[in-house]
Amino acid sequence: VQLQASGGGSVQAGESLRLSCVASGSTSAILTMGWYRQPPGKQRELVAEVPHDGTTNYANSAKGRFTISRDGVENSIDLRMYSLKPEDTAVYYCNAYLNPTRRNYWGQGTQVTVSS
């Protein structure tokens, strides 16, 4: 599976951004798609994900401000981020988790910078 991410950039606190990710290849094996982020000097962490059943899981930091959606036909996910804060500054990575290999695949990462 290949993941192509787009979006990101530099914004002021309180503004919005949209991240998109399109999967190609063995997409029928994808169970979960989501977004992770890695803030400077910190470990990668989950932001939000959409399992194959269409439910959504959000990190506490994303609840109420971010919205994730998944298009099963296009094999894509969108992450709409609102009311961005400086602590949202990170490299954001698209993720796909596959069955039955139980492997994670990652996109190339896209930088989000939020200034106060």
PyRosetta script that sets phi, psi and omega in degrees:
from pyrosetta import init, pose_from_sequence

init()
pose = pose_from_sequence("VQLQASGGGSVQAGESLRLSCVASGSTSAILTMGWYRQPPGKQRELVAEVPHDGTTNYANSAKGRFTISRDGVENSIDLRMYSLKPEDTAVYYCNAYLNPTRRNYWGQGTQVTVSS")
pose.set_psi(1, 135.5)
pose.set_omega(1, 174.9)
pose.set_phi(2, -113.9)
pose.set_psi(2, 139.6)
pose.set_omega(2, -179.3)
pose.set_phi(3, -120.4)
pose.set_psi(3, 125.7)
pose.set_omega(3, 179.5)
pose.set_phi(4, -114.5)
pose.set_psi(4, 112.0)
pose.set_omega(4, -178.6)
pose.set_phi(5, -99.5)
pose.set_psi(5, 152.2)
pose.set_omega(5, 176.2)
pose.set_phi(6, -147.7)
pose.set_psi(6, 164.3)
pose.set_omega(6, -178.2)
pose.set_phi(7, 102.9)
pose.set_psi(7, -163.5)
pose.set_omega(7, -177.0)
pose.set_phi(8, 87.1)
pose.set_psi(8, -175.4)
pose.set_omega(8, -180.0)
pose.set_phi(9, 136.3)
pose.set_psi(9, -163.5)
pose.set_omega(9, -178.8)
pose.set_phi(10, -115.3)
pose.set_psi(10, 129.0)
pose.set_omega(10, -179.1)
pose.set_phi(11, -138.2)
pose.set_psi(11, 170.0)
pose.set_omega(11, 174.1)
pose.set_phi(12, -90.0)
pose.set_psi(12, 155.4)
pose.set_omega(12, 176.5)
pose.set_phi(13, -55.2)
pose.set_psi(13, 138.0)
pose.set_omega(13, -179.1)
pose.set_phi(14, 94.0)
pose.set_psi(14, -14.0)
pose.set_omega(14, 179.9)
pose.set_phi(15, -85.6)
pose.set_psi(15, -179.0)
pose.set_omega(15, -174.4)
pose.set_phi(16, -124.2)
pose.set_psi(16, 157.3)
pose.set_omega(16, 174.3)
pose.set_phi(17, -145.8)
pose.set_psi(17, 158.0)
pose.set_omega(17, 176.8)
pose.set_phi(18, -127.2)
pose.set_psi(18, 132.3)
pose.set_omega(18, 173.8)
pose.set_phi(19, -112.6)
pose.set_psi(19, 139.5)
pose.set_omega(19, 178.1)
pose.set_phi(20, -128.0)
pose.set_psi(20, 152.0)
pose.set_omega(20, 179.8)
pose.set_phi(21, -147.3)
pose.set_psi(21, 131.4)
pose.set_omega(21, 178.8)
pose.set_phi(22, -119.0)
pose.set_psi(22, 131.9)
pose.set_omega(22, 179.0)
pose.set_phi(23, -100.0)
pose.set_psi(23, 146.4)
pose.set_omega(23, 175.5)
pose.set_phi(24, -140.1)
pose.set_psi(24, 164.5)
pose.set_omega(24, -177.7)
pose.set_phi(25, 99.1)
pose.set_psi(25, -134.9)
pose.set_omega(25, -176.4)
pose.set_phi(26, -80.3)
pose.set_psi(26, 62.1)
pose.set_omega(26, -173.3)
pose.set_phi(27, -70.9)
pose.set_psi(27, -21.3)
pose.set_omega(27, -179.9)
pose.set_phi(28, -67.1)
pose.set_psi(28, -17.5)
pose.set_omega(28, -180.0)
pose.set_phi(29, -89.4)
pose.set_psi(29, -3.3)
pose.set_omega(29, -177.3)
pose.set_phi(30, -73.6)
pose.set_psi(30, 126.1)
pose.set_omega(30, 174.2)
pose.set_phi(31, -93.4)
pose.set_psi(31, -54.4)
pose.set_omega(31, -174.1)
pose.set_phi(32, -127.5)
pose.set_psi(32, 139.5)
pose.set_omega(32, 170.8)
pose.set_phi(33, -123.3)
pose.set_psi(33, 145.0)
pose.set_omega(33, -178.3)
pose.set_phi(34, -165.7)
pose.set_psi(34, -176.4)
pose.set_omega(34, 178.1)
pose.set_phi(35, -123.2)
pose.set_psi(35, 135.5)
pose.set_omega(35, 172.4)
pose.set_phi(36, -120.1)
pose.set_psi(36, 165.1)
pose.set_omega(36, 175.4)
pose.set_phi(37, -143.0)
pose.set_psi(37, 155.0)
pose.set_omega(37, 178.2)
pose.set_phi(38, -129.9)
pose.set_psi(38, 100.8)
pose.set_omega(38, 176.9)
pose.set_phi(39, -67.4)
pose.set_psi(39, 159.0)
pose.set_omega(39, 179.9)
pose.set_phi(40, -55.8)
pose.set_psi(40, 125.9)
pose.set_omega(40, 177.2)
pose.set_phi(41, 75.2)
pose.set_psi(41, 8.9)
pose.set_omega(41, -178.0)
pose.set_phi(42, -123.9)
pose.set_psi(42, 171.4)
pose.set_omega(42, 179.3)
pose.set_phi(43, -81.7)
pose.set_psi(43, 160.2)
pose.set_omega(43, 176.8)
pose.set_phi(44, -68.3)
pose.set_psi(44, 140.2)
pose.set_omega(44, -177.7)
pose.set_phi(45, -137.7)
pose.set_psi(45, 153.0)
pose.set_omega(45, 177.3)
pose.set_phi(46, -69.8)
pose.set_psi(46, 138.0)
pose.set_omega(46, 171.7)
pose.set_phi(47, -103.5)
pose.set_psi(47, -55.2)
pose.set_omega(47, -179.9)
pose.set_phi(48, -164.0)
pose.set_psi(48, 153.3)
pose.set_omega(48, 180.0)
pose.set_phi(49, -149.5)
pose.set_psi(49, 158.6)
pose.set_omega(49, 178.4)
pose.set_phi(50, -129.7)
pose.set_psi(50, 107.8)
pose.set_omega(50, 174.7)
pose.set_phi(51, -68.5)
pose.set_psi(51, 172.7)
pose.set_omega(51, -175.4)
pose.set_phi(52, -63.9)
pose.set_psi(52, -21.3)
pose.set_omega(52, -179.1)
pose.set_phi(53, -82.3)
pose.set_psi(53, 0.5)
pose.set_omega(53, 175.1)
pose.set_phi(54, 87.9)
pose.set_psi(54, -3.4)
pose.set_omega(54, 176.0)
pose.set_phi(55, -71.8)
pose.set_psi(55, 169.0)
pose.set_omega(55, 180.0)
pose.set_phi(56, -128.8)
pose.set_psi(56, 144.4)
pose.set_omega(56, 175.8)
pose.set_phi(57, -125.9)
pose.set_psi(57, 133.0)
pose.set_omega(57, -178.7)
pose.set_phi(58, -124.7)
pose.set_psi(58, 144.0)
pose.set_omega(58, 167.5)
pose.set_phi(59, -67.2)
pose.set_psi(59, 152.4)
pose.set_omega(59, -179.9)
pose.set_phi(60, -56.4)
pose.set_psi(60, -35.2)
pose.set_omega(60, -178.2)
pose.set_phi(61, -68.1)
pose.set_psi(61, -19.9)
pose.set_omega(61, -177.1)
pose.set_phi(62, -99.3)
pose.set_psi(62, -19.9)
pose.set_omega(62, -176.7)
pose.set_phi(63, -59.5)
pose.set_psi(63, 131.6)
pose.set_omega(63, 177.5)
pose.set_phi(64, 84.4)
pose.set_psi(64, -13.3)
pose.set_omega(64, -180.0)
pose.set_phi(65, -119.2)
pose.set_psi(65, -29.3)
pose.set_omega(65, -178.1)
pose.set_phi(66, -112.3)
pose.set_psi(66, 149.1)
pose.set_omega(66, 176.4)
pose.set_phi(67, -131.9)
pose.set_psi(67, 126.0)
pose.set_omega(67, 178.2)
pose.set_phi(68, -109.9)
pose.set_psi(68, 141.7)
pose.set_omega(68, 177.1)
pose.set_phi(69, -140.1)
pose.set_psi(69, 152.0)
pose.set_omega(69, -176.1)
pose.set_phi(70, -130.8)
pose.set_psi(70, 135.8)
pose.set_omega(70, 176.9)
pose.set_phi(71, -109.8)
pose.set_psi(71, 107.3)
pose.set_omega(71, -177.0)
pose.set_phi(72, -69.4)
pose.set_psi(72, -26.1)
pose.set_omega(72, 179.7)
pose.set_phi(73, -76.1)
pose.set_psi(73, -45.2)
pose.set_omega(73, -178.5)
pose.set_phi(74, -86.2)
pose.set_psi(74, -7.1)
pose.set_omega(74, -177.1)
pose.set_phi(75, 53.8)
pose.set_psi(75, 51.8)
pose.set_omega(75, -177.8)
pose.set_phi(76, -136.7)
pose.set_psi(76, 159.1)
pose.set_omega(76, 173.5)
pose.set_phi(77, -134.0)
pose.set_psi(77, 149.2)
pose.set_omega(77, 175.8)
pose.set_phi(78, -121.4)
pose.set_psi(78, 143.4)
pose.set_omega(78, 172.7)
pose.set_phi(79, -125.3)
pose.set_psi(79, 113.3)
pose.set_omega(79, 177.4)
pose.set_phi(80, -100.9)
pose.set_psi(80, 122.7)
pose.set_omega(80, -175.1)
pose.set_phi(81, -114.2)
pose.set_psi(81, 124.2)
pose.set_omega(81, -178.7)
pose.set_phi(82, -117.7)
pose.set_psi(82, 161.5)
pose.set_omega(82, 177.4)
pose.set_phi(83, 46.9)
pose.set_psi(83, 50.7)
pose.set_omega(83, -176.5)
pose.set_phi(84, -64.5)
pose.set_psi(84, 146.9)
pose.set_omega(84, -178.7)
pose.set_phi(85, -120.7)
pose.set_psi(85, 158.0)
pose.set_omega(85, 177.4)
pose.set_phi(86, -55.4)
pose.set_psi(86, -32.1)
pose.set_omega(86, 179.9)
pose.set_phi(87, -72.4)
pose.set_psi(87, -5.9)
pose.set_omega(87, 173.2)
pose.set_phi(88, -82.7)
pose.set_psi(88, -6.4)
pose.set_omega(88, 178.9)
pose.set_phi(89, -61.1)
pose.set_psi(89, 124.2)
pose.set_omega(89, -176.7)
pose.set_phi(90, -176.3)
pose.set_psi(90, 170.9)
pose.set_omega(90, 166.0)
pose.set_phi(91, -91.8)
pose.set_psi(91, 125.9)
pose.set_omega(91, -177.6)
pose.set_phi(92, -100.7)
pose.set_psi(92, 133.9)
pose.set_omega(92, -177.4)
pose.set_phi(93, -121.1)
pose.set_psi(93, 131.6)
pose.set_omega(93, 171.8)
pose.set_phi(94, -78.2)
pose.set_psi(94, 142.9)
pose.set_omega(94, -176.9)
pose.set_phi(95, -134.0)
pose.set_psi(95, 143.1)
pose.set_omega(95, 172.1)
pose.set_phi(96, -132.6)
pose.set_psi(96, 133.2)
pose.set_omega(96, 179.3)
pose.set_phi(97, -112.7)
pose.set_psi(97, 125.1)
pose.set_omega(97, -171.4)
pose.set_phi(98, -108.8)
pose.set_psi(98, 150.1)
pose.set_omega(98, 174.3)
pose.set_phi(99, -118.9)
pose.set_psi(99, 141.4)
pose.set_omega(99, 4.7)
pose.set_phi(100, -93.5)
pose.set_psi(100, 4.3)
pose.set_omega(100, -177.8)
pose.set_phi(101, -69.0)
pose.set_psi(101, -22.0)
pose.set_omega(101, -177.3)
pose.set_phi(102, 56.3)
pose.set_psi(102, 41.6)
pose.set_omega(102, 178.0)
pose.set_phi(103, -107.0)
pose.set_psi(103, 148.3)
pose.set_omega(103, 174.2)
pose.set_phi(104, -99.5)
pose.set_psi(104, 137.6)
pose.set_omega(104, 173.8)
pose.set_phi(105, -119.1)
pose.set_psi(105, 146.4)
pose.set_omega(105, -175.1)
pose.set_phi(106, -126.5)
pose.set_psi(106, 143.3)
pose.set_omega(106, 170.5)
pose.set_phi(107, -78.0)
pose.set_psi(107, -177.6)
pose.set_omega(107, -171.9)
pose.set_phi(108, -79.3)
pose.set_psi(108, -8.7)
pose.set_omega(108, -179.3)
pose.set_phi(109, 86.9)
pose.set_psi(109, 137.5)
pose.set_omega(109, 177.6)
pose.set_phi(110, -136.1)
pose.set_psi(110, 136.0)
pose.set_omega(110, -174.2)
pose.set_phi(111, -82.6)
pose.set_psi(111, 132.9)
pose.set_omega(111, 171.2)
pose.set_phi(112, -120.8)
pose.set_psi(112, 122.8)
pose.set_omega(112, 179.7)
pose.set_phi(113, -123.9)
pose.set_psi(113, 124.5)
pose.set_omega(113, -179.9)
pose.set_phi(114, -118.4)
pose.set_psi(114, 119.9)
pose.set_omega(114, -179.6)
pose.set_phi(115, -105.2)
pose.set_psi(115, 149.5)
pose.set_omega(115, -177.0)
pose.set_phi(116, -87.5)
pose.dump_pdb("model.pdb")
